[in-house]
C-alpha cells in the first residue's frame, strides 16, 4: 500500500464558541470499537456518542495505552480510522 493509514483525530471538548451543545448518547451496554491510534488498531470501550449540530459525530472512548494506562479520549467518527470490534472470542 502506498499510502499510510491515517490515525483517528481527537475531537475537542465542547465550548459555546463551537456552536450549539452536542446531543449526548450514553450506552447501557457499551459497544466496542477498533480505533487507529499511533499507527495501531486499539480496542476501545465506547462510553458515549456526541452528535454535533454541524453533522459531525464524536465517540467518547476508554482505552489502555502501553506505558500510559487507561485513558479517556474523544475521536471524530471516520470509517477509515474506526470500525466495530469483534465481540466473540476466537
C-alpha positions as CSV (number, residue, x, y, z in Angstrom):
1,X,0.0,0.0,0.0
2,X,1.5,3.3,-1.0
3,X,-0.4,5.5,1.5
4,X,-0.1,5.1,5.2
5,X,-3.4,4.6,7.0
6,X,-4.5,7.7,9.0
7,X,-4.9,7.8,12.7
8,X,-8.2,8.9,14.4
9,X,-8.4,12.6,15.1
10,X,-9.3,13.8,18.6
11,X,-12.3,16.0,19.0
12,X,-12.0,19.0,21.3
13,X,-14.2,19.3,24.4
14,X,-17.3,21.3,23.6
15,X,-17.3,25.1,24.2
16,X,-20.0,27.6,23.5
17,X,-17.9,29.2,20.7
18,X,-18.0,25.8,18.8
19,X,-21.8,26.1,18.3
20,X,-24.8,24.5,20.0
21,X,-24.0,21.9,22.6
22,X,-23.8,18.4,21.1
23,X,-26.5,15.9,21.9
24,X,-25.0,13.1,24.0
25,X,-26.0,9.5,24.0
26,X,-24.7,7.1,26.6
27,X,-24.9,3.3,26.3
28,X,-26.3,0.8,28.9
29,X,-24.1,-1.8,27.3
30,X,-21.1,-0.1,25.9
31,X,-20.2,-1.2,22.3
32,X,-16.6,-1.8,21.3
33,X,-14.7,-0.1,18.5
34,X,-11.3,-0.6,17.0
35,X,-9.7,2.8,16.7
36,X,-6.5,3.6,14.8
37,X,-4.2,5.4,17.3
38,X,-0.5,6.0,17.0
39,X,-0.4,3.7,13.9
40,X,-2.1,0.7,15.6
41,X,-5.6,-0.6,15.8
42,X,-6.7,-0.4,19.5
43,X,-9.7,-1.9,21.1
44,X,-11.8,0.8,22.8
45,X,-14.9,0.8,25.0
46,X,-17.4,3.4,23.8
47,X,-18.7,5.5,26.8
48,X,-20.8,7.9,24.8
49,X,-21.5,9.4,21.4
50,X,-22.0,13.1,20.7
51,X,-23.9,14.4,17.7
52,X,-22.7,17.9,16.8
53,X,-25.1,20.5,15.2
54,X,-22.8,20.6,12.1
55,X,-23.5,16.9,11.4
56,X,-20.2,15.5,12.8
57,X,-20.2,12.6,15.3
58,X,-17.7,12.0,18.0
59,X,-17.1,8.9,20.2
60,X,-16.0,9.1,23.8
61,X,-13.9,6.1,24.5
62,X,-11.9,4.4,27.2
63,X,-8.7,2.6,26.1
64,X,-5.4,1.4,27.5
65,X,-2.2,2.7,26.1
66,X,1.1,0.9,26.7
67,X,3.2,2.8,29.2
68,X,0.4,5.1,30.0
69,X,-2.5,3.1,31.3
70,X,-6.2,3.7,31.0
71,X,-7.2,7.0,29.2
72,X,-10.4,8.6,28.1
73,X,-10.4,10.3,24.8
74,X,-12.9,11.6,22.2
75,X,-12.4,11.0,18.5
76,X,-14.3,12.2,15.4
77,X,-16.1,9.4,13.5
78,X,-14.2,8.4,10.4
79,X,-14.7,5.0,8.8
80,X,-11.1,4.9,7.8
81,X,-10.0,5.1,11.4
82,X,-12.8,3.3,13.3
83,X,-14.6,0.0,12.9
84,X,-16.8,-2.2,15.1
85,X,-14.6,-4.5,17.2
86,X,-15.3,-8.3,17.2
87,X,-17.1,-9.3,20.4
88,X,-16.6,-13.0,20.3
89,X,-13.6,-15.0,21.4
90,X,-11.6,-16.8,18.9
